[in-house]
């Protein structure tokens, strides 16, 4: 049996008045999504455990089949694994966004510095390391605005807020809180000097968040009995894959943004399935469009998945010749009106061998679920370990 998970990050949404009171999925051209659910079954998944925030780290852990309440140790350590950064037991990793504040540094204008150029971002990280060379901190370039900081040999009692959750908000209300908050706030404040010494477009500061320690996850093969691969341009998802022993596949032109190589990612996923049992194929584009608040780009992202990826995936699975199951799901909603993640269930499609067909005709947030997964991490067992669904 072959298994393919197509993770459409942040794809689900709320109804939008300007789209005739339809959601993005309902408005977009989704003929292939509709064909799959018409010949498969719809399920709903609660990917965010009660009491936890709807971060991509937590929600993707759920879809991979790992209970975040048991395994989650923070976002940044997962990204560090993907970037080849060694974390010792007493080290703490943090996510560092290069951001754009309002001119008076009172509001968060954009969590990505309006998607800062990669080369400019590399220069920013280089300058930060020079500026803080005598401090117990190390900065690592990730991709564009997504970067890391590691503090060696120090534990933190701190609570931070993702910058994409506070777009347009007063930053003083969301600064780090806790016993060690002053340490992080001081670094963010002093880092502003870097941006005064050189021109980095609209970027004028950093935001530190997503703290955590090295994770200890049970290997995927030991847990589910299959070997597999991960395809993603996002360090977080790649890091989860590395931490559970899955192979990471690089795809030329995969950007982690709305301009990613949709066809290439689908082709590489099918090629990988010829030699492994399981592929986790992650597409970030809908989530990025949601954070941007762009209806046009989010519709385009959904239609690109429908038109450029699904035909390759559907035909490729059939050509491989083995029995197969395909799971298509968001990790969380990223509604246009909110421009951030929300902790609500996501609509998913299960299609393929042994899947009992239900009576859904169209794919949307309003599907009639054949089954609801209140503990979202159980979806992986449902996909892989049940002979019939």
Beta strands, then each sheet from edge to edge (+ up, - down):
strand 1: 2-8
strand 2: 41-45
strand 3: 92-101
strand 4: 108-110
strand 5: 137-143
strand 6: 146-151
strand 7: 158-159
strand 8: 177-178
strand 9: 205-212
strand 10: 228-231
strand 11: 247-249
strand 12: 278-283
strand 13: 324-329
strand 14: 333-335
strand 15: 340-342
strand 16: 346-352
strand 17: 371-373
sheet 1: 11+ 10+ 12+ 1+ 13+ 16- 2+ 17+
sheet 2: 4+ 3- 6+ 5-
sheet 3: 4+ 3- 9+
sheet 4: 7+ 8-
sheet 5: 14+ 15-
end
